[in-house]
Amino acid sequence: MSGSTIELNQLRYFVAVAEELNFRRAARRLNMTQPPLSRHIALLEHKLGARLFDRTRRSVQLTPAGRRLLADATDILTRTESAILSARQAAQGRAGHIELGFVPSACIEVIPRIARRVREALPDVDLNLREVMTPEAVDSLQAGSLDFAILRLPRHNPGLPIEKLWSEAFVLALPKGHPLLDLDPIPITALHGVDFISYSSERGGFLAEVVQGYLNTQGVTPHMVFAVAQSHTIMALVDEGFGVALVPRSNSQIAMPRTVIREINLSGDMLHSDLYLALRPREPDPLIRDVAQLIRDELTPEILPRGRGG
């Protein structure tokens, strides 16, 4: 084979002739005249050092080398066109790869809505979801291994672009038959001395601080039975009758057959669960900006009015 480079156009000319098996029809398909097309095919055969077609006055047939090249050339052209399209879409914010981290408490309502919105609006975007805690999310954003994170407000300013995304009220989860269900409404003071399941200050730190801080301001001290990290575990323990729990409203969507959800009469407007959208610190590309706006459009207008704060 010659050291000369084979150009994509030469492969396109070859594929047209190979599919038509007629130089005149192939030339019309390529919007060119037949003599230049014949010269391009002859040049390609020279570069390859092999005949690609057996030509007679009545027919054009592929040689074994031509049949092999047709399969490879078609694949090369298809992948080239796909790469060009992907590059153009990426430049326009329409395609690419996104790494989205989220705290576990966002998985019930927020993440499914984001995933659906991105999939519908940007079907060529590869969205990877990663469950993280807030400190890990901050580290990953700063390292560039996450593009976004849905997280709780970090204790210290992480130097990241961050904005409040939504806010929701807390509700009270109780096992069926619990005495507090006889109260309507249930005052926050009714939780004093009651068996209570809380978020762990180690793993569920933000929610633990919010709930405990609010109870402290109200002078309410429940009897702490368990402290766990995840809302799913809290709801399961409530369902088994171990106690009651204050959980973000979206947790009421966790189906538990023996659990009842009730509004609780709160004093003031202090007990609410906030989620934030944080972006990686470097200048966002068009895709990052577009996905961030999709997240805002999907969540902020609808969810913020449903909360009781923020």
C-alpha positions as CSV (number, residue, x, y, z in Angstrom):
1,M,0.0,0.0,0.0
2,S,1.2,3.5,-0.8
3,G,2.1,5.9,2.0
4,S,-0.4,8.4,0.7
5,T,-3.3,9.4,2.9
6,I,-6.8,8.2,2.0
7,E,-9.3,11.0,2.4
8,L,-12.9,10.7,3.6
9,N,-14.2,12.1,0.3
10,Q,-12.5,9.2,-1.5
11,L,-14.3,6.8,0.8
12,R,-17.6,8.5,0.1
13,Y,-17.0,8.3,-3.7
14,F,-16.1,4.6,-3.3
15,V,-19.2,3.8,-1.2
16,A,-21.5,5.6,-3.7
17,V,-20.2,3.5,-6.6
18,A,-20.2,0.3,-4.5
19,E,-23.8,0.8,-3.6
20,E,-25.0,1.8,-7.0
21,L,-22.7,-0.6,-9.0
22,N,-23.0,2.0,-11.7
23,F,-20.6,5.0,-12.2
24,R,-23.1,7.2,-14.0
25,R,-25.8,6.8,-11.2
26,A,-23.1,7.2,-8.5
27,A,-21.9,10.4,-10.2
28,R,-25.5,11.8,-10.2
29,R,-25.9,10.9,-6.6
30,L,-22.7,12.8,-5.7
31,N,-23.6,15.8,-7.9
32,M,-20.5,15.4,-10.1
33,T,-19.7,14.2,-13.5
34,Q,-18.5,10.7,-14.3
35,P,-14.9,11.3,-15.4
36,P,-13.7,12.9,-12.1
37,L,-15.4,10.1,-10.2
38,S,-13.6,7.5,-12.2
39,R,-10.3,9.3,-11.6
40,H,-11.0,9.3,-7.8
41,I,-11.7,5.6,-7.8
42,A,-8.6,4.9,-9.8
43,L,-6.5,7.0,-7.4
44,L,-8.0,5.1,-4.4
45,E,-7.1,1.8,-6.0
46,H,-3.6,3.0,-6.6
47,K,-3.2,4.1,-3.0
48,L,-4.5,0.7,-1.8
49,G,-2.6,-1.3,-4.3
50,A,-5.7,-3.3,-5.0
51,R,-8.5,-3.4,-7.5
52,L,-11.9,-2.6,-5.9
53,F,-14.1,-3.2,-8.9
54,D,-14.3,-5.6,-11.8
55,R,-15.6,-3.4,-14.7
56,T,-17.0,-4.5,-18.0
57,R,-19.1,-2.6,-20.6
58,R,-22.2,-4.0,-19.1
59,S,-21.6,-4.3,-15.4
60,V,-19.6,-3.2,-12.3
61,Q,-18.9,-5.7,-9.6
62,L,-17.0,-5.5,-6.3
63,T,-13.9,-7.5,-5.9
64,P,-13.2,-9.3,-2.6
65,A,-11.0,-6.3,-1.6
66,G,-13.9,-4.0,-2.6
67,R,-16.4,-5.9,-0.5
68,R,-14.2,-5.7,2.5
69,L,-13.5,-2.0,2.1
70,L,-17.2,-1.3,1.7
71,A,-18.0,-2.6,5.2
72,D,-15.1,-0.7,6.8
73,A,-15.7,2.5,4.8
74,T,-19.4,2.6,5.7
75,D,-18.5,2.2,9.4
76,I,-15.8,4.9,9.2
77,L,-18.2,7.3,7.5
78,T,-21.0,6.6,9.9
79,R,-18.8,7.1,13.0
80,T,-17.3,10.2,11.5
81,E,-20.7,11.8,10.9
82,S,-21.7,10.8,14.4
83,A,-18.6,12.4,15.9
84,I,-19.1,15.6,13.9
85,L,-22.8,15.7,15.1
86,S,-21.8,15.1,18.7
87,A,-19.1,17.8,18.6
88,R,-21.6,20.3,17.2
89,Q,-24.2,19.3,19.8
90,A,-21.7,19.6,22.6
91,A,-20.7,23.1,21.4
92,Q,-24.4,24.0,21.5
93,G,-25.0,22.4,24.9
94,R,-27.1,19.6,23.3
95,A,-24.9,16.6,24.0
96,G,-22.1,15.4,26.3
97,H,-21.6,13.7,29.7
98,I,-22.9,15.1,33.0
99,E,-21.9,14.0,36.5
100,L,-24.7,14.9,39.0
101,G,-24.2,14.2,42.7
102,F,-27.1,14.3,45.2
103,V,-27.7,13.8,48.9
104,P,-29.9,10.8,49.7
105,S,-32.8,12.9,50.8
106,A,-33.1,14.3,47.3
107,C,-33.7,10.9,45.7
108,I,-37.4,10.7,46.5
109,E,-38.8,13.5,44.4
110,V,-36.0,15.8,43.2
111,I,-33.7,13.5,41.4
112,P,-36.4,11.6,39.4
113,R,-37.8,14.9,38.2
114,I,-34.4,16.2,37.2
115,A,-33.6,12.9,35.4
116,R,-36.9,13.0,33.5
117,R,-36.5,16.7,32.5
118,V,-32.9,16.2,31.2
119,R,-33.8,13.0,29.3
120,E,-36.8,14.7,27.6
121,A,-35.1,18.0,26.8
122,L,-31.6,16.6,26.0
123,P,-31.9,13.0,24.9
124,D,-28.2,12.9,23.7
125,V,-26.9,13.9,27.1
126,D,-25.4,11.0,29.1
127,L,-26.5,11.8,32.7
128,N,-24.7,9.9,35.5
129,L,-26.2,10.0,39.0
130,R,-24.0,9.6,42.1
131,E,-25.4,9.5,45.7
132,V,-23.1,11.5,48.0
133,M,-23.1,13.3,51.3
134,T,-22.6,17.1,51.3
135,P,-18.9,17.1,52.3
136,E,-18.1,14.5,49.6
137,A,-20.1,16.5,47.1
138,V,-18.1,19.7,47.8
139,D,-14.8,17.8,47.5
140,S,-15.9,16.2,44.2
141,L,-17.1,19.5,42.8
142,Q,-13.8,21.2,43.7
143,A,-11.8,18.3,42.1
144,G,-13.9,18.4,39.0
145,S,-15.3,14.9,39.2
146,L,-18.8,16.3,39.6
147,D,-20.4,18.9,37.4
148,F,-23.4,19.6,39.7
149,A,-24.6,18.5,43.2
150,I,-27.9,18.7,44.9
151,L,-26.9,19.1,48.5
152,R,-27.5,20.7,51.9
153,L,-25.9,24.0,52.7
154,P,-22.3,23.3,53.6
155,R,-21.2,24.4,57.1
156,H,-18.3,26.4,55.6
157,N,-18.2,28.5,52.5
158,P,-16.8,26.1,49.9
159,G,-16.1,28.8,47.3
160,L,-18.5,27.2,44.8
161,P,-21.4,28.7,42.8
162,I,-24.3,27.7,45.0
163,E,-28.0,28.7,45.1
164,K,-31.1,27.6,47.0
165,L,-33.1,25.2,44.8
166,W,-36.1,24.3,46.9
167,S,-37.6,24.3,50.4
168,E,-40.2,22.1,52.0
169,A,-41.9,21.7,55.3
170,F,-41.5,18.9,57.7
171,V,-44.4,16.6,58.6
172,L,-44.8,14.1,61.4
173,A,-44.7,10.4,60.6
174,L,-46.5,8.2,63.2
175,P,-47.3,4.5,63.4
176,K,-51.0,3.6,63.1
177,G,-52.8,3.7,66.5
178,H,-50.3,6.2,68.1
179,P,-52.0,8.3,70.8
180,L,-50.9,11.5,69.1
181,L,-53.3,10.8,66.3
182,D,-56.1,11.7,68.6
183,L,-54.9,15.3,68.5
184,D,-55.9,17.6,65.7
185,P,-53.9,19.6,65.1
186,I,-50.8,18.0,66.7
187,P,-48.8,20.7,68.5
188,I,-45.0,20.5,68.5
189,T,-45.1,20.5,72.3
190,A,-46.9,17.1,72.2
191,L,-43.6,15.5,71.2
192,H,-42.1,16.1,74.6
193,G,-41.2,12.8,76.1
194,V,-42.5,10.8,73.2
195,D,-40.5,8.0,71.6
196,F,-38.7,9.7,68.7
197,I,-36.5,8.6,65.8
198,S,-34.1,11.2,64.6
199,Y,-31.5,11.8,61.9
200,S,-28.0,11.0,62.9
201,S,-25.8,14.0,63.6
202,E,-22.8,12.1,62.0
203,R,-24.3,11.1,58.6
204,G,-27.6,13.0,58.3
205,G,-26.0,16.1,59.9
206,F,-27.9,18.9,58.3
207,L,-31.4,17.4,58.9
208,A,-30.3,16.4,62.5
209,E,-29.3,20.0,63.2
210,V,-32.5,21.4,61.7
211,V,-34.8,19.1,63.7
212,Q,-32.9,19.2,67.0
213,G,-32.3,22.9,66.7
214,Y,-36.0,23.6,66.3
215,L,-37.0,21.3,69.1
216,N,-34.5,23.1,71.4
217,T,-36.0,26.5,70.5
218,Q,-39.4,25.1,71.5
219,G,-38.2,23.6,74.7
220,V,-39.3,20.1,73.5
221,T,-37.3,17.0,74.5
222,P,-38.6,13.8,73.0
223,H,-37.3,10.4,74.1
224,M,-34.6,9.5,71.5
225,V,-34.9,5.9,70.5
226,F,-32.8,5.7,67.4
227,A,-30.7,8.1,65.3
228,V,-30.1,7.0,61.8
229,A,-28.8,8.6,58.6
230,Q,-31.4,7.9,55.9
231,S,-35.1,8.8,55.6
232,H,-36.0,5.4,54.4
233,T,-34.6,3.8,57.6
234,I,-36.5,6.3,59.7
235,M,-39.7,5.6,57.9
236,A,-39.2,1.8,58.3
237,L,-38.6,2.2,62.1
238,V,-41.7,4.3,62.4
239,D,-43.6,1.7,60.5
240,E,-42.5,-0.9,63.0
241,G,-43.9,1.2,65.9
242,F,-40.6,2.3,67.5
243,G,-41.6,5.9,67.6
244,V,-42.5,9.1,65.6
245,A,-40.3,11.2,63.4
246,L,-40.2,14.6,61.9
247,V,-39.3,14.2,58.2
248,P,-39.3,16.4,55.1
249,R,-42.7,16.4,53.3
250,S,-41.4,14.5,50.3
251,N,-40.7,11.5,52.5
252,S,-44.5,10.9,52.8
253,Q,-44.1,9.4,49.3
254,I,-42.2,6.4,50.8
255,A,-44.9,3.8,50.9
256,M,-45.2,2.3,54.4
257,P,-48.4,0.3,55.2
258,R,-48.6,1.0,58.9
259,T,-47.4,4.7,58.9
260,V,-49.6,7.8,59.0
261,I,-48.4,11.2,57.9
262,R,-49.8,14.3,59.7
263,E,-49.2,18.0,59.6
264,I,-47.8,19.4,62.8
265,N,-48.7,22.7,64.3
266,L,-45.4,24.5,64.1
267,S,-44.5,27.7,65.9
268,G,-43.1,30.3,63.5
269,D,-41.6,29.4,60.2
270,M,-38.3,27.8,61.2
271,L,-38.6,24.1,60.5
272,H,-38.0,23.5,56.8
273,S,-35.7,21.4,54.6
274,D,-33.6,23.3,52.1
275,L,-31.7,21.9,49.1
276,Y,-29.1,23.7,47.1
277,L,-27.7,23.5,43.6
278,A,-23.9,23.7,43.5
279,L,-21.8,23.8,40.4
280,R,-18.1,23.1,39.8
281,P,-16.0,26.2,40.2
282,R,-14.5,26.5,36.7
283,E,-16.3,28.4,34.0
284,P,-19.3,26.2,32.9
285,D,-19.6,25.2,29.3
286,P,-22.8,25.5,27.4
287,L,-24.1,22.1,28.4
288,I,-23.5,22.8,32.1
289,R,-25.4,26.1,31.8
290,D,-28.3,24.4,29.9
291,V,-28.7,21.6,32.4
292,A,-28.5,24.0,35.4
293,Q,-31.3,26.0,33.8
294,L,-33.3,22.9,33.2
295,I,-33.0,22.0,36.9
296,R,-34.1,25.5,38.0
297,D,-37.0,25.5,35.6
298,E,-38.2,22.1,36.7
299,L,-38.0,22.6,40.5
300,T,-37.9,26.2,41.7
301,P,-41.3,27.5,40.4
302,E,-43.3,24.5,41.6
303,I,-41.6,23.4,44.8
304,L,-40.7,26.6,46.6
305,P,-44.3,27.7,47.1
306,R,-45.1,24.3,48.7
307,G,-42.5,24.7,51.4
308,R,-42.8,26.6,54.6
309,G,-39.7,28.7,54.5
310,G,-36.7,29.8,52.5
